[in-house]
Amino acid sequence: MTWSNHPQQPPAQWGQPPVQAPKAQPGWARKRIVVPSAFGLFFFGVVIGAAGGGNTENAGSEKPVPAVTKTVTARPKGPVADTADDKPAKKKETKPAAEKPKAMPSFVGMGLQSAQDAAQEAGFYSLTSHDSSGRDRMQAFDRNWKVCSQNYKAGTTIPLDTELDFGAVKLEESCPATDQKTPARAGSTMPNFAGKSVKAARGALDSGTSITVTDAGADDRMVLLESNWKVCTQSPGPGVALKGQPVKFTAVKYEESCP
């Protein structure tokens, strides 16, 4: 037998009894001593301190709730004026005093533009004009026209808001003996258009009227600019009832004589 077969019993020295190994104890009987680490002690102290300090801080930081005093005003008896929508009192508007009427100046013989300027300087601002020859031409360039008539005689006292109407012809033309205004709108009977411009005659008739215009001369010219042509004959004649029938005119140029 070798010593390796009995490891638990070391060899006894000569003259001494053999040493026996201590008996093993069960796990529940073993005492286990745990030494806390420094980190664990620090963490445990922090937790306890926070718990105790938190209660102290909450208790000391609480402040008493201030009391709120609510004042109730008794409503006065009787009706109360509502001043929310009060507006400042409107001032009375005073109308400007009406300007006094003025005497009508004389504008006959003046250029149309000069006459209009003079009328405005006198305080008359409602102005119009028409072709005094009855040709119904437009006064496109007032400096090319001259005044032949005015709707109020010179010296007549009229309000300043009165409309002044000047009858005019071109500078190279002579004023007619009597003012020839544009014919009024035709009613139920045919007006007399002899000597009037074809343009004026057409404007006086209903816009739906069928109108034919031919040259009264032998040249059979086309009537293009109707304000330069005057009526020689017409059908139906003056005084005939208008019932929508077609109308025919013969005409020549203004500087010509009707055949």
KEVEX-563897 format. One record per residue: residue in one letter; x, y, z of N, C-alpha, C, O in turn. Coordinates in steps of 0.02 Angstrom, whole numbers, plus 32768, in hexadecimal, padded with zeros to 4 digits. Example, Ala and Ser with C-alpha at 12.3 -4.5 7.8 and 13.67 -1.06 7.14 Angstrom:
MITI  aa  n.px  n.py  n.pz  ca.px  ca.py  ca.pz  c.px  c.py  c.pz  o.px  o.py  o.pz
MITI   A  8294  7EE4  8186   8267   7F1F   8186  8294  7F5B  8186  82C8  7F5A  81A7
MITI   S  8282  7F90  8162   82AC   7FCB   8165  8285  8002  818A  829E  8039  8192
//
This chain:
MITI  aa  n.px  n.py  n.pz  ca.px  ca.py  ca.pz  c.px  c.py  c.pz  o.px  o.py  o.pz
MITI   M  802D  7FC5  8000   8000   8000   8000  802E  803D  8000  805E  8041  8026
MITI   T  801B  806E  7FD2   8043   80AC   7FCD  801F  80E3  7FEF  7FE3  80DE  7FFD
MITI   W  8043  8119  7FFD   8026   8154   801E  7FF4  8178  7FF1  7FC9  819C  8009
MITI   S  7FFA  816E  7FB3   7FCB   8192   7F86  7F85  8178  7F8A  7F57  819A  7F74
MITI   N  7F7C  813B  7FA6   7F38   8121   7FA9  7F13  813B  7FE5  7ED7  8131  7FE9
MITI   H  7F36  815E  8015   7F15   8179   8050  7F29  81C2  8058  7F51  81D4  8083
MITI   P  7F0D  81ED  802E   7F21   8233   8031  7F07  8257  806E  7F27  8287  8084
MITI   Q  7ECF  8244  808B   7EB2   8268   80C2  7ED7  825C  8103  7ECC  8282  8133
MITI   Q  7F01  822B  8109   7F24   821C   8147  7F6F  8222  813B  7F8F  81F4  8121
MITI   P  7F89  825B  814E   7FD1   8262   8145  7FF5  8231  8172  7FDB  821A  81A5
MITI   P  8030  8222  815F   8054   81EF   8186  8064  8208  81CC  8076  8242  81D5
MITI   A  805E  81DE  81F9   806D   81F0   823F  80B7  81EC  824C  80DC  81C0  8236
MITI   Q  80C7  821E  8270   810E   821C   8283  8119  81E3  82B5  80EC  81CD  82D9
MITI   W  8154  81CF  82B5   8165   8199   82E3  815A  81AF  832A  8174  81E2  833F
MITI   G  8136  8189  834E   812C   8195   8395  80F1  81C1  83A5  80E3  81CC  83E0
MITI   Q  80CA  81DB  8372   808F   8207   837D  8053  81E7  835E  8058  81C5  832C
MITI   P  8017  81F4  837D   7FDA   81D6   835F  7FC7  81F9  831E  7FD9  8234  8315
MITI   P  7FA6  81D9  82F5   7F92   81F8   82B4  7F60  8232  82BE  7F35  8231  82EA
MITI   V  7F68  8264  8293   7F3B   82A0   8296  7EFE  8293  826A  7F04  827F  8230
MITI   Q  7EC4  829E  8288   7E86   8294   8262  7E6B  82D6  8246  7E6E  830A  8268
MITI   A  7E52  82D5  8208   7E36   8313   81E7  7DF4  8325  8207  7DCE  82FA  821B
MITI   P  7DE6  8366  820D   7DA6   837C   822A  7D6B  8366  8200  7D6F  8363  81C2
MITI   K  7D36  8358  8223   7CFA   8342   81FF  7CD9  837D  81DB  7CD4  83B5  81F4
MITI   A  7CC2  836C  819F   7C9F   83A2   8177  7C5B  83B2  8193  7C38  8384  81A9
MITI   Q  7C48  83F2  8194   7C06   8408   81AD  7BD6  8415  8173  7BEB  8425  813C
MITI   P  7B95  840D  8180   7B64   841D   814A  7B64  8468  813A  7B7A  8492  8161
MITI   G  7B4A  8478  80FE   7B4B   84BE   80E7  7B22  84ED  8112  7B33  8528  8117
MITI   W  7AEA  84D3  8131   7AC0   8502   8158  7AE0  8515  8199  7ACF  8547  81B8
MITI   A  7B11  84E9  81AE   7B31   84F8   81ED  7B6E  8524  81E7  7B89  853C  8218
MITI   R  7B82  852F  81A9   7BBE   8558   819E  7BAC  85A1  81A7  7B7A  85B9  818D
MITI   K  7BD6  85C5  81CB   7BCB   860D   81D4  7BF1  8634  819F  7C2B  8625  818F
MITI   R  7BCD  8665  8184   7BEC   868C   814D  7BEF  86D4  8161  7BBC  86F4  816C
MITI   I  7C2A  86EC  8166   7C34   8732   817B  7C3E  875C  813C  7C6D  8752  8115
MITI   V  7C10  878D  8134   7C13   87BA   80F8  7C2E  87FC  810F  7C13  881B  813D
MITI   V  7C62  8812  80EF   7C7F   8854   80FE  7C65  8886  80CA  7C76  8880  808F
MITI   P  7C3C  88B6  80DF   7C22   88E6   80AD  7C5A  8910  8090  7C8A  8923  80B1
MITI   S  7C51  891D  804E   7C83   8946   802C  7C77  898F  803A  7C41  89A3  8052
MITI   A  7CA9  89B7  802C   7CA3   8A00   8037  7C6D  8A1F  800B  7C4A  8A4C  8021
MITI   F  7C66  8A07  7FCC   7C33   8A23   7F9E  7BED  8A15  7FB7  7BC1  8A40  7FB3
MITI   G  7BE2  89D8  7FD1   7BA0   89C7   7FEB  7B8D  89F1  8026  7B54  8A07  802B
MITI   L  7BBD  89FD  8054   7BAF   8A28   808E  7B9E  8A6E  8078  7B71  8A8E  8094
MITI   F  7BC1  8A87  8045   7BB3   8ACC   802D  7B6E  8AD1  800E  7B4A  8B01  801C
MITI   F  7B5B  8A9F  7FE5   7B19   8AA1   7FC3  7AE2  8A9C  7FF7  7AAF  8ABF  7FF1
MITI   F  7AEA  8A71  802B   7AB7   8A69   805E  7AAE  8AA9  8085  7A76  8ABC  8097
MITI   G  7AE5  8ACB  8094   7AE0   8B0B   80B9  7ABE  8B40  8090  7A98  8B68  80AB
MITI   V  7ACC  8B41  804F   7AAC   8B74   8025  7A61  8B6A  8022  7A3C  8B9B  8025
MITI   V  7A4A  8B2B  801C   7A03   8B1C   8017  79E0  8B31  8057  79AA  8B4F  8054
MITI   I  79FD  8B20  8092   79DD   8B30   80D2  79DC  8B7C  80DB  79AB  8B98  80F4
MITI   G  7A13  8B9C  80C9   7A15   8BE6   80D1  79E3  8C09  80A5  79C3  8C39  80BA
MITI   A  79DB  8BEF  8067   79AB   8C0F   8039  7964  8C07  8052  793B  8C34  804D
MITI   A  7956  8BC9  806F   7912   8BBD   8087  7903  8BEA  80C2  78CC  8C06  80C6
MITI   G  7932  8BF0  80EF   7925   8C1A   812A  7925  8C63  8119  78FB  8C89  8131
MITI   G  7953  8C78  80EE   7956   8CBF   80DB  791B  8CD5  80B3  7906  8D0E  80B8
MITI   G  7900  8CA7  8089   78C6   8CBB   805F  788B  8CCD  8089  7869  8CFE  807A
MITI   N  787E  8CA9  80BD   7844   8CB9   80E7  784E  8CFC  8109  781F  8D22  8112
MITI   T  788D  8D09  811D   789A   8D48   8140  7892  8D83  8111  7877  8DB7  8124
MITI   E  78AB  8D7A  80D2   78A6   8DB2   80A2  785E  8DC0  8090  784A  8DFB  808D
MITI   N  7836  8D8C  8083   77F0   8D97   8071  77CA  8DB9  80A9  77A0  8DE4  809E
MITI   A  77DA  8DA4  80E5   77B5   8DC2   811D  77C8  8E0A  8125  779F  8E34  8136
MITI   G  780A  8E19  811A   781F   8E5F   8125  780D  8E8D  80EC  7807  8ECA  80F8
MITI   S  7805  8E73  80AD   77F9   8E9F   8073  77B0  8EB0  806A  779F  8EDC  8043
MITI   E  7784  8E8D  808C   773D   8E9C   8084  772E  8EE1  80A2  7741  8EF2  80D9
MITI   K  770A  8F08  807A   76F7   8F4C   808F  76AC  8F50  8096  7688  8F2D  8073
MITI   P  7695  8F79  80C2   764B   8F80   80CA  762C  8FA0  808C  7649  8FCF  8070
MITI   V  75F2  8F87  8076   75CE   8FA3   803C  75AF  8FE5  804F  7588  8FE8  807F
MITI   P  75BF  901A  802A   75A3   905C   803D  7557  905B  8035  753C  903C  8007
MITI   A  7537  907B  8061   74EE   9080   805E  74D9  90B1  8029  74F8  90E6  8022
MITI   V  74A5  90A1  8002   748B   90CC   7FCC  744C  90EE  7FE4  741C  90CF  7FF9
MITI   T  744E  9130  7FE1   7414   9157   7FF7  73EB  916A  7FBA  7406  918A  7F8D
MITI   K  73AD  9159  7FB5   7381   9166   7F7C  734F  919B  7F90  7327  9193  7FBF
MITI   T  7351  91D2  7F6B   7324   920A   7F7A  72E8  9207  7F4C  72F1  9204  7F0F
MITI   V  72AE  9208  7F65   7271   9207   7F3E  724F  924A  7F46  723E  9260  7F7D
MITI   T  7245  926B  7F0B   7225   92AC   7F0C  71DB  92A4  7EFD  71C9  9283  7ECC
MITI   A  71B3  92C0  7F26   716B   92BB   7F1C  7157  92E2  7EDF  716F  931A  7ED4
MITI   R  7129  92C5  7EB6   7111   92E7   7E7A  70E3  9321  7E8F  70B6  9317  7EB7
MITI   P  70EF  935C  7E73   70C3   9395   7E85  707D  9389  7E6B  7072  9369  7E37
MITI   K  7050  93A3  7E8F   700A   939D   7E7B  6FFA  93CD  7E42  7018  9403  7E3D
MITI   G  6FCA  93B9  7E19   6FB6   93E4   7DE2  6FE0  93D7  7DA4  7011  93B2  7DA8
MITI   P  6FCF  93F4  7D6B   6FF3   93E9   7D2C  703A  9405  7D30  7046  943A  7D4D
MITI   V  7068  93E1  7D12   70AE   93F6   7D11  70C0  9405  7CC9  70B3  93DE  7C9C
MITI   A  70E0  943D  7CBF   70F3   9451   7C7B  712C  9426  7C64  715D  941C  7C88
MITI   D  7127  940D  7C26   715C   93E4   7C09  718D  9412  7BE6  717E  9430  7BB3
MITI   T  71C8  9415  7C03   71FA   9443   7BE7  722C  9420  7BBB  725B  943F  7BA3
MITI   A  7223  93DD  7BAF   7254   93B8   7B87  7254  93D0  7B3F  7289  93D4  7B20
MITI   D  7219  93E0  7B25   7215   93F3   7ADE  720D  943E  7AD6  71FB  9457  7AA1
MITI   D  721B  9462  7B0B   7215   94AB   7B05  7245  94C5  7AD1  727F  94B0  7AD0
MITI   K  722F  94F0  7AA7   7259   950F   7A73  7258  955A  7A7C  7228  9577  7A96
MITI   P  728E  9579  7A67   728E   95C3   7A6E  7257  95E2  7A44  7248  95CA  7A0D
MITI   A  723B  9615  7A5D   7205   9636   7A3A  721D  9651  79F7  7252  966F  79F3
MITI   K  71F6  9645  79C3   7208   965D   7980  7201  96A8  797C  71D2  96C6  7996
MITI   K  7231  96C4  795B   722D   970C   7950  71FE  971A  7917  71FA  96F5  78E6
MITI   K  71DC  974E  791D   71AD   9761   78E8  71D4  9777  78AB  7200  97A2  78AD
MITI   E  71C2  9756  7873   71E4   9767   7835  71C4  97A6  7817  7187  97AB  780F
MITI   T  71EE  97D3  7808   71D5   9811   77EB  71E4  9811  77A1  721E  980A  778C
MITI   K  71B1  9818  777A   71B9   9819   7731  71D7  985C  771C  71C5  9891  7736
MITI   P  7204  9858  76EC   7220   9898   76D4  71EB  98C3  76B4  71BD  98AA  7694
MITI   A  71F2  9900  76BD   71C1   992F   76A0  71C1  992A  7655  71F6  9928  7635
MITI   A  7185  9927  7638   717F   9922   75EF  719B  9961  75CF  718F  9999  75E5
MITI   E  71C2  9955  759A   71DF   998F   7577  71A9  99B5  7552  7178  9999  7539
MITI   K  71B2  99F4  7550   7180   9A1F   7530  7180  9A16  74E5  71B5  9A0A  74C8
MITI   P  7147  9A1B  74C5   7145   9A16   747C  716F  9A4E  745D  7179  9A83  747A
MITI   K  7186  9A3F  7420   71AE   9A70   73FC  7190  9A7F  73B8  7169  9A57  739D
MITI   A  71A2  9AB8  739D   718A   9ACB   735B  71B1  9AA3  7326  71ED  9A99  732C
MITI   M  718D  9A8D  72F4   71AB   9A65   72BE  71D8  9A91  7293  71C0  9AC3  7278
MITI   P  7218  9A80  728C   7244   9AA6   725F  7233  9A98  7216  720B  9A6B  7207
MITI   S  7250  9ABD  71E9   7247   9AB2   71A1  7283  9A8A  7188  72BD  9A9E  7190
MITI   F  7275  9A52  7169   72A9   9A26   714F  72A8  9A21  7103  72D4  9A01  70E6
MITI   V  7277  9A3F  70E1   7271   9A3A   7099  72AD  9A5B  7077  72C2  9A92  708A
MITI   G  72C8  9A37  7046   7302   9A50   7021  7344  9A37  703E  7377  9A3E  701C
MITI   M  7344  9A1C  7079   7381   9A01   7096  738F  99BB  707C  7361  9998  7067
MITI   G  73CE  99A7  707F   73DD   9962   7072  73BD  9936  70A8  73B8  994B  70E1
MITI   L  73AA  98FA  7095   7385   98D0   70C4  73AF  98C1  7102  7394  98C1  7139
MITI   Q  73EF  98B4  70F9   7419   98A6   7133  7420  98E3  7160  741D  98DD  719D
MITI   S  7429  991D  7142   742F   995B   7169  73EE  996A  718E  73EF  9981  71C7
MITI   A  73B5  995E  716D   7374   996A   718D  736A  993C  71C9  7350  9952  71FC
MITI   Q  737F  98FE  71C3   7378   98CF   71FB  73A5  98E4  7236  7391  98DF  7270
MITI   D  73E1  98FB  7226   740F   9910   725C  73F3  994D  7280  73F6  9951  72BD
MITI   A  73D7  997D  725A   73BC   99B9   7278  737E  99A9  72A2  7373  99C8  72D6
MITI   A  7356  997A  728C   731A   9966   72B2  732E  9947  72F5  730E  9954  7328
MITI   Q  7362  9920  72F5   7378   9901   7334  7396  9936  7363  738C  9931  73A0
MITI   E  73B9  9966  7348   73D3   999B   7372  739B  99C4  7392  73A3  99DE  73C9
MITI   A  7362  99C9  7370   7329   99ED   738B  7301  99C3  73BD  72D4  99DD  73DD
MITI   G  7312  9982  73C4   72EF   9957   73F4  72BF  9926  73D5  729E  9901  73FA
MITI   F  72BA  9924  7393   728D   98F4   7371  72B7  98B8  735B  72E5  98BE  7333
MITI   Y  72A6  987F  7376   72CD   9842   7368  72A6  980D  7343  72C3  97DC  732C
MITI   S  7265  9815  733C   723D   97E4   7317  7236  97FE  72CF  720E  982A  72C0
MITI   L  725F  97E1  72A3   7265   97FB   725E  725A  97C3  722C  726D  978A  7237
MITI   T  723B  97D5  71F4   7233   97A8   71BB  7232  97D1  717C  722F  980F  717E
MITI   S  7233  97AF  7143   7232   97D2   7102  7213  97A5  70CE  720E  9768  70D7
MITI   H  71FF  97C2  7096   71E1   979D   705F  71F2  97BE  701D  7208  97F8  701B
MITI   D  71E8  9799  6FE7   71F5   97B3   6FA4  71BC  97E1  6F90  7183  97CB  6F88
MITI   S  71CC  9822  6F89   7198   9853   6F7B  717C  984D  6F34  7147  9868  6F26
MITI   S  719F  982A  6F09   7187   9821   6EC4  7153  97EA  6EBD  7135  97E3  6E89
MITI   G  7149  97C2  6EF2   7119   978B   6EF0  7135  974B  6ED3  7110  971C  6EC5
MITI   R  7176  9749  6EC9   7194   970E   6EAB  71A7  96D8  6EDE  71BC  96A1  6ECC
MITI   D  719F  96E9  6F1C   71AC   96B9   6F53  71F4  96A1  6F54  7202  9666  6F62
MITI   R  7222  96CF  6F47   7269   96BD   6F4B  7282  96C3  6F93  7269  96EB  6FBA
MITI   M  72B4  969C  6FA1   72D2   969E   6FE4  7306  96D5  6FE7  732B  96E0  6FB6
MITI   Q  7309  96F9  701F   733C   972C   7029  7378  970B  704A  7385  9713  7086
MITI   A  739D  96E5  7020   73D5   96BF   703B  740D  96ED  7052  742B  96E1  7086
MITI   F  741D  9721  702A   7451   9751   703B  7431  9796  7042  7422  97B7  7010
MITI   D  7425  97AA  7081   7400   97E8   708D  7422  9826  706E  73FF  9855  705C
MITI   R  7464  9825  7067   7486   985F   704A  7477  9868  7000  7484  989D  6FE3
MITI   N  745C  9834  6FE0   744A   9839   6F99  7402  9850  6F8E  73EA  9851  6F55
MITI   W  73E1  9863  6FC4   739B   9878   6FC0  7392  98BE  6FDE  73B9  98D3  7009
MITI   K  735E  98E0  6FC7   734E   9923   6FE2  7305  9925  6FF7  72DB  9900  6FDC
MITI   V  72F6  9950  7028   72B3   9953   7045  7286  997F  7019  7298  99B8  7009
MITI   C  724C  9964  7006   721A   9989   6FDF  71DE  999D  700A  71BE  99D0  6FFD
MITI   S  71CF  9975  703E   7195   9984   7068  71A0  9968  70AE  71CC  993E  70B9
MITI   Q  7177  9981  70DC   7178   9967   7121  7131  9962  713A  7107  998B  7125
MITI   N  7122  9933  7164   70DD   9925   7177  70C0  995A  71A7  7083  995B  71B1
MITI   Y  70E9  9986  71C4   70D0   99BD   71ED  70EE  99FE  71D2  712A  9A02  71C5
MITI   K  70C4  9A2E  71CA   70DC   9A6E   71B0  710B  9A8F  71E1  7106  9A85  721E
MITI   A  713A  9AB7  71C7   7169   9ADB   71F2  7143  9B0B  721F  7114  9B2C  7209
MITI   G  7156  9B0E  725E   7136   9B39   728F  7100  9B17  72B7  70EA  9B33  72E9
MITI   T  70EB  9ADB  72A3   70B8   9AB6   72C9  70D7  9A9A  7309  710B  9A7A  7308
MITI   T  70B4  9AA6  7342   70CD   9A8E   7382  70B6  9A45  738C  707B  9A36  738C
MITI   I  70E7  9A1A  7395   70D8   99D2   739B  7103  99B5  73D4  7138  99CF  73E3
MITI   P  70EC  997E  73F2   7115   995C   7425  7155  9940  7406  7158  9932  73CA
MITI   L  7186  9938  7430   71C7   9921   7417  71C6  98D7  7402  71F1  98C2  73DB
MITI   D  7196  98B0  741B   7193   986A   7407  716A  985E  73C8  715B  9825  73B7
MITI   T  7157  9895  73A5   7131   988E   7367  715E  9874  732F  7198  9889  732A
MITI   E  7144  9848  7306   716C   982D   72CE  716B  985F  7294  7136  9875  727F
MITI   L  71A6  986F  727C   71AD   989C   7243  71B9  9872  7204  71E2  9845  7204
MITI   D  7194  9882  71D0   7199   985E   7190  71AE  988F  7159  718B  98BF  714C
MITI   F  71E7  9881  713A   7201   98AC   7105  71F4  988B  70C1  7206  9851  70B7
MITI   G  71D5  98B1  7093   71D0   989B   704D  720E  98B2  7028  7220  98ED  702C
MITI   A  722E  9886  7004   726E   9897   6FE4  7273  9879  6F9F  7252  9847  6F8F
MITI   V  729D  9899  6F76   72B0   987E   6F34  72FC  9881  6F2F  731D  989E  6F59
MITI   K  7317  9861  6EFC   735F   9862   6EF2  7376  98A9  6EE0  734F  98D2  6EC8
MITI   L  73B6  98B6  6EEC   73D1   98F9   6EE4  73C8  9914  6E9D  73BC  994F  6E95
MITI   E  73CE  98E9  6E6B   73C9   9900   6E25  7381  9907  6E0D  7375  991C  6DD4
MITI   E  7351  98F6  6E37   730B   98F8   6E23  72EA  9937  6E3E  7302  9957  6E6D
MITI   S  72B1  9948  6E20   728A   9982   6E36  7252  9969  6E64  7235  9934  6E5A
MITI   C  7242  9991  6E96   720C   997F   6EC3  71C9  9982  6E9F  71BF  99B0  6E77
MITI   P  719C  9954  6EAA   715A   9955   6E8A  7130  998F  6EA6  713D  99A8  6EDC
MITI   A  70FD  99A2  6E80   70D1   99D7   6E97  70AD  99C3  6ED7  70A5  99EC  6F04
MITI   T  7099  9987  6EDB   707A   996C   6F17  709E  992B  6F2B  70B5  9905  6F00
MITI   D  70A0  9920  6F6B   70C3   98E5   6F84  709D  98A6  6F70  7060  98A2  6F78
MITI   Q  70C2  9876  6F54   70A4   9837   6F3F  70BA  9800  6F6E  70EF  97E1  6F66
MITI   K  7091  97F4  6F9E   70A2   97BE   6FCD  7093  977A  6FAE  706F  9774  6F7D
MITI   T  70B0  9748  6FCC   70A4   9704   6FB6  705A  96F5  6FBE  703D  9703  6FF3
MITI   P  703A  96D8  6F8B   6FF3   96C9   6F91  6FE3  969D  6FCC  700A  9671  6FDF
MITI   A  6FA9  96AA  6FEA   6F94   9681   7023  6F80  963B  700A  6F76  9630  6FCE
MITI   R  6F7B  960E  7039   6F68   95CA   7027  6F24  95CA  7006  6EF5  95EA  701E
MITI   A  6F1E  95A4  6FD0   6EDE   95A0   6FAD  6EAB  957B  6FD7  6EBB  954A  6FF9
MITI   G  6E6D  9594  6FD5   6E37   9574   6FFA  6E10  9544  6FCE  6E2C  9517  6FAF
MITI   S  6DD0  954F  6FCD   6DA5   9522   6FA6  6DA0  9537  6F5D  6D85  9512  6F34
MITI   T  6DB9  9574  6F4C   6DB5   958C   6F07  6DFB  959E  6EED  6E29  95A9  6F15
MITI   M  6E02  959F  6EAB   6E42   95AC   6E8B  6E52  95F6  6E8E  6E2B  961F  6E76
MITI   P  6E8D  9609  6EAA   6EA1   9650   6EAA  6EB6  9667  6E65  6EBD  963E  6E37
MITI   N  6EC1  96A9  6E5D   6EDB   96C5   6E1F  6F27  96CA  6E25  6F40  96F3  6E4C
MITI   F  6F4B  96A1  6E00   6F93   969F   6E04  6FB5  96C5  6DCA  6FF2  96C1  6DC4
MITI   A  6F91  96E8  6DA1   6FAF   970B   6D68  6FE2  973E  6D81  6FD4  9766  6DAE
MITI   G  701E  973C  6D64   7053   976A   6D78  707B  9753  6DB4  70AF  9770  6DC4
MITI   K  7063  971F  6DD7   7088   9704   6E10  70BB  96D1  6DF8  70B5  96B6  6DC1
MITI   S  70EC  96C6  6E20   711D   9693   6E0C  70FF  964E  6E11  70D2  9641  6E39
MITI   V  7119  9622  6DE7   7102   95DD   6DE9  7110  95BE  6E2E  70E9  9595  6E47
MITI   K  7147  95D1  6E4C   7157   95B7   6E8F  7123  95CD  6EC2  710E  95A4  6EEC
MITI   A  710E  960C  6EBF   70DB   9625   6EEE  7099  9602  6EE3  7076  95F1  6F13
MITI   A  7087  95F6  6EA4   7048   95D4   6E95  7049  958C  6EAF  7018  9575  6ECC
MITI   R  707F  956B  6EA4   7084   9526   6EBB  7080  9524  6F08  705F  94F8  6F24
MITI   G  70A1  9553  6F2A   709F   9553   6F72  705B  9562  6F8F  704C  954E  6FC7
MITI   A  7030  9586  6F6A   6FEE   9597   6F83  6FBD  955D  6F7C  6F8B  955B  6FA0
MITI   L  6FCA  952F  6F4F   6F9D   94F7   6F45  6FAE  94BE  6F74  6FE4  94BC  6F92
MITI   D  6F7E  9491  6F7A   6F8A   9456   6FA5  6FC5  942E  6F8B  6FCE  9428  6F4E
MITI   S  6FED  9413  6FB9   702A   93EF   6FA5  701B  93B1  6F7C  7047  9399  6F58
MITI   G  6FDE  9397  6F7F   6FCD   935C   6F58  6FB2  936D  6F13  6FA0  933F  6EED
MITI   T  6FAE  93AC  6F02   6F92   93C0   6EC1  6FC1  93AE  6E88  6FFE  93B9  6E8D
MITI   S  6FA6  9392  6E51   6FCD   9383   6E15  6FD2  93C2  6DEC  6F9F  93DE  6DD6
MITI   I  7010  93DB  6DDF   701B   941A   6DBD  7047  940F  6D80  707A  93EC  6D84
MITI   T  7033  942B  6D48   705A   9429   6D0A  706A  9470  6CF5  703D  949B  6CF2
MITI   V  70AA  947F  6CE5   70BF   94C2   6CD1  70E1  94BC  6C8C  710E  9493  6C83
MITI   T  70CC  94E5  6C5E   70E9   94E6   6C1A  70FC  952D  6C08  70E1  955D  6C23
MITI   D  712B  9533  6BD9   7142   9574   6BC0  710B  9593  6B95  70F4  9574  6B65
MITI   A  70F7  95D0  6BA7   70C4   95F3   6B80  70DE  960B  6B3C  70B7  9619  6B0F
MITI   G  7122  960F  6B36   7140   9624   6AF6  7143  95EB  6AC5  712A  95B4  6AD0
MITI   A  7164  95FA  6A8D   7168   95C9   6A57  71A5  959C  6A5E  71AC  956D  6A37
MITI   D  71D0  95A9  6A8E   720E   9582   6A92  7206  9541  6AB8  7232  9516  6AB5
MITI   D  71CF  9538  6ADC   71C1   94FB   6B01  71FB  94EB  6B31  7214  94B3  6B33
MITI   R  720F  951D  6B57   7246   9514   6B87  722D  94EF  6BC6  71F2  94EE  6BD7
MITI   M  725D  94D2  6BE8   724D   94B1   6C27  724D  94E4  6C5F  727A  950E  6C64
MITI   V  721B  94E1  6C8A   7215   950E   6CC3  723A  94EE  6CFE  721F  94C1  6D1F
MITI   L  7277  9505  6D0A   72A0   94E6   6D3E  729D  950E  6D7F  7285  94F4  6DB2
MITI   L  72B4  954C  6D7E   72B3   9575   6DBB  7272  959D  6DBB  726D  95D2  6D9C
MITI   E  7240  9582  6DDE   71FC   959D   6DD8  71F5  95E3  6DF3  71C5  9606  6DE1
MITI   S  7223  95FA  6E1F   721E   963F   6E37  7230  9672  6E01  7222  96AD  6E09
MITI   N  724F  965D  6DC9   7261   9689   6D91  722C  9689  6D5A  7235  96A9  6D26
MITI   W  71F4  9666  6D66   71BE   9663   6D34  717E  967D  6D53  716F  9672  6D8E
MITI   K  7158  96A1  6D2A   7118   96BC   6D41  70DE  969D  6D1A  70E5  968A  6CE0
MITI   V  70A6  9697  6D3B   706B   9675   6D1F  7049  96A3  6CEC  703D  96DE  6CF9
MITI   C  703B  9685  6CB1   7015   96A9   6C7E  6FCC  9692  6C7D  6F9E  96BB  6C7D
MITI   T  6FC1  9650  6C7B   6F7D   9635   6C7B  6F7A  95FD  6CAE  6FAD  95E1  6CC4
MITI   Q  6F3B  95ED  6CC1   6F31   95B7   6CF2  6EF1  9593  6CE3  6EC1  95B0  6CC8
MITI   S  6EEF  9554  6CF6   6EB3   952B   6CF0  6EB2  94FB  6D2A  6EE1  94D5  6D35
MITI   P  6E7A  94FC  6D51   6E3D   9524   6D4A  6E49  956F  6D57  6E7C  9583  6D74
MITI   G  6E1A  9597  6D40   6E1E   95DF   6D47  6E10  95F6  6D8D  6DFB  95CF  6DB8
MITI   P  6E1B  9637  6D9B   6E0E   9653   6DDD  6DC5  964A  6DF2  6D97  9655  6DCA
MITI   G  6DBA  9636  6E30   6D77   962F   6E4B  6D59  95EB  6E41  6D23  95DD  6E5D
MITI   V  6D79  95BF  6E1B   6D5E   957C   6E10  6D6A  9552  6E4F  6D9F  9556  6E6F
MITI   A  6D38  952A  6E60   6D3E   9500   6E9C  6D76  94CD  6E93  6D7C  94AD  6E5F
MITI   L  6D9E  94C6  6EC6   6DD5   9496   6EC6  6DBC  9455  6EE6  6DA8  9453  6F20
MITI   K  6DC0  941F  6EBE   6DAA   93DE   6ED7  6DDF  93A9  6EC9  6DD0  936E  6EBC
MITI   G  6E1D  93BF  6ECB   6E54   9390   6EBF  6E65  9386  6E76  6E8E  935A  6E67
MITI   Q  6E48  93AD  6E49   6E57   93A5   6E03  6E9E  93BD  6DF2  6EB8  93E8  6E16
MITI   P  6EBE  93A4  6DBC   6F00   93BC   6DA8  6EFE  9405  6D94  6ECA  941F  6D7F
MITI   V  6F37  9427  6D9B   6F3D   946D   6D8C  6F73  9476  6D56  6FA7  9455  6D59
MITI   K  6F65  94A3  6D25   6F95   94B0   6CF0  6FA6  94FA  6CEE  6F7A  9525  6CF5
MITI   F  6FE7  9509  6CE5   6FFE   954E   6CDF  7027  9554  6C9F  704A  9526  6C8A
MITI   T  7022  9590  6C80   7053   95A4   6C4D  7078  95E0  6C6A  705C  9608  6C8E
MITI   A  70B8  95E5  6C59   70E1   9619   6C79  7118  9630  6C4A  712B  960D  6C1B
MITI   V  7132  966B  6C59   716D   9686   6C38  719C  96A0  6C6E  7188  96A6  6CA8
MITI   K  71DA  96B0  6C5A   7208   96CD   6C8A  71F2  9713  6C9C  71CD  9733  6C77
MITI   Y  7208  972A  6CD5   71F0   976A   6CF1  7200  97A6  6CC5  71D8  97D5  6CC1
MITI   E  7239  97A5  6CA3   724A   97DD   6C78  7226  97DB  6C35  722F  9808  6C0B
MITI   E  71FE  97A7  6C2B   71D9   97A0   6BEC  718F  97B2  6BF6  7176  97B6  6C2E
MITI   S  716C  97BD  6BBF   7125   97CC   6BC0  70FD  978F  6BAB  7112  9769  6B7F
MITI   C  70C4  9785  6BCB   7099   974C   6BB9  707D  9757  6B73  706B  9790  6B62
MITI   P  7078  9724  6B49   705B   972B   6B05  7011  9739  6B07  6FF1  9741  6AD3
//
